[in-house]
Amino acid sequence: MAEIPPLPVLSIQAHYVRCEYRFEKLSQLLDRVLPNNYNDMVVDEMGRFRVWATHAGAHQTGEDSLDYRLREALHIHKRVAELLEELSEGLEDGRLSIAPIFPKH
């Protein structure tokens, strides 16, 4: 019987884009419905995330990217992708937990 190939792993850059989008969506929601200090925390974390991405090259493609630099360390690449996926899911869970409380937003 033929072996089933593993599912492709999204690039780190693709995970970065998804996290960035979900940070923005959560920030926009908080900005509309809650006092500013809650949104300020999200904006601060988004800033830290962007600094990390810039220094690591997570937001880039090509030879300057983290994907390229980790091409021979697949176990590390996979773990970084998993962590970014968990962050993305957490951001979306946070947004979804707040959105029903404020249905007009």
PEKA-V78912 format. One record per backbone hydrogen bond with DSSP energy under -1.0 kcal/mol. CO is the residue of the C=O (numbers start at 0). NH is the residue of the N-H. E is the energy in kcal/mol with one decimal. If there is no record, write none. Layout:
# PEKA-V78912
CO/NH/E
CO/NH/E
This chain:
# PEKA-V78912
10/14/-2.1
11/15/-2.6
12/16/-2.3
13/17/-2.0
14/18/-2.6
15/19/-2.9
16/20/-2.3
17/21/-2.3
18/22/-2.8
19/23/-2.2
20/24/-2.4
21/25/-2.3
22/26/-2.6
23/27/-2.7
24/28/-2.2
25/29/-2.7
26/30/-2.4
27/31/-1.3
28/32/-1.7
29/33/-2.3
34/37/-1.6
35/39/-3.0
36/40/-1.3
37/41/-1.4
38/42/-2.9
39/43/-2.6
40/44/-2.3
41/45/-2.7
42/46/-2.2
43/47/-2.1
44/48/-2.6
45/49/-2.4
46/50/-2.3
47/51/-2.6
48/52/-2.7
49/53/-2.5
50/54/-2.5
51/55/-2.8
52/56/-1.9
52/57/-1.3
56/59/-1.2
56/65/-1.9
61/64/-1.6
64/68/-2.0
65/69/-2.0
67/70/-1.4
69/72/-1.5
72/76/-2.4
73/77/-2.9
74/78/-1.7
75/79/-2.6
76/80/-2.3
77/81/-2.3
78/82/-2.5
79/83/-2.4
80/84/-2.2
81/85/-2.4
82/86/-2.3
83/87/-2.6
84/88/-2.6
85/89/-2.4
86/90/-2.5
87/91/-2.2
88/92/-2.8
89/93/-2.3
90/94/-2.2
91/95/-2.9
92/96/-1.9
93/97/-1.2
94/98/-2.7
97/100/-1.3
101/104/-2.0
